[in-house]
Amino acid sequence: MVLAIVAYFGGIFTPLYAQYRAEQIQAGRTRKAMVRLSPESPATAPRESHIIGTTSQFVFLYDAPTRKTRIIPFDNVAEISFTNKVGQRKVRQLPR
């Protein structure tokens, strides 16, 4: 019975939350980040992007003005800085 309840609410909540997050990101209502790539990186990153998510190997970025999504390997990322609520940057160095 408990498993059925969890499966039911998981089947409803997960798609609704995913849709909500997608709308927030596309509308530009999420925290922005500046991604600086390493000099040897062949990839390009939008100047200021919304981070959709990450895995252990990739960062997923969304550029709202161009409506493009970029998937960049973490090996190509030198730095990610986030804009906080008052517009200041908080820099986070990636460990090497």
N, C-alpha and C positions, 0 to 999 in steps of 0.2 A: 504494500500500500504506500509506504513512504517513498519507495523507488518510483512509483507511478506519479506521485505528487511532484517529486523533484524533476522527473523527465517532462511532465506537463509544463511546469513553470519555467524550466530551462528552455523548453521549446518555444515559449512565448516571450520571455524576458530577453533572451539573447538576441533575437532578430530585431526587436524593438529598440534595444539599447544600441545595437550596431547602426541602425537607421538614424537614431538621434545623434550619435557621434559623427556620422558621415555628414549630416546636415550642418552640425556645428562647425566642422572643419571646412566644408565648402563655403560657408557663409563668412569664414574668417573670424569666428568668435571663440577661438582657442588661443592659448599662449603661443607666441611666435618664437622661433629660434633662428639664430644665425649659425650656419654650418661653414666652417673653414676647412677646406680640403688640404691634404698634404701636397707639397709642391710636385711630387712625382705622380700624382693621381691623374689618370686620363679622364676621369669623370668631371661633370660640371654640376654645380648645385645652385639653386635659386638663391638670390641674396638673402631674403628673409622668408622662411618657410614655416609651415605647421608640421610638427612631427606627428605622423599618424601612429607610428609604433616602431618597435625595434625587435630584433631577434639577437641571438648571440653573434651573428655575422653581418647583419644588415641594419640600416636605418631607412625608414620609409618616410619620405617628405612629400608634402603637398604644397604647391605654389598656387594660391587662390587666384591671383590676377590672370595667370595663363591657363589655369585649370589643368595643370600637368602634375603627375605623380612621378617622383624619382625614387629609385631603389639604389642605395649607395652602400658598398661594402665598408664595414668599419675600418678595415685596413687603409682605406683612402681618406678617412676623416682625421684631421689634426685637432680640431676643437669644435665644441658645440657650446654656444652661449644662449641663454634664455632671457627673454624680456619679462621682467616681473610686472606687477600690477601698476607700479608708478612709472614705468617706462625705462627703468635702469636695467643695465645688463648684468647678469650673473654668469661668470665664466666658469666652465667646468672642463678641466684638462682631462683628456683620456689617457689612461695608463698605457705605457708601451712595454 
